[in-house]
Amino acid sequence: MCRNIRTLYNFQPPATEDEIRAAASQFVRKISGFVKPSAANEAAFNRAVDEVARASAALLAALVTNSPPRDREVEAARAHARAVRRFGAHV
């Protein structure tokens, strides 16, 4: 899985449409191999991003959990601490 795609489920505040679309775009880039599609492929690429974003939003809306939502700031701090341990203080 692409490292730039982040978990979007069970956060407070919930994932925004922009976050879902960014994850969908990253996914389509990964599976297509295109960072930016050519003009000939742009419509298909954008359609795929739209479809993946819709499916992702539907999935996030349908999921159920008993665990409390995670705090975005706390999770970001944990991710930063992991990066510092892994790559050093220059992260």
Secondary structure, 3 states (H helix, E strand, C coil): CCCCCCCCCCEECCCCHHHHHHHHHHHHHHHHCCCCCCHHHHHHHHHHHHHHHHHHHHHHHHCCCCCCCEEHHHHHHHHHHHHHHHHCCCC
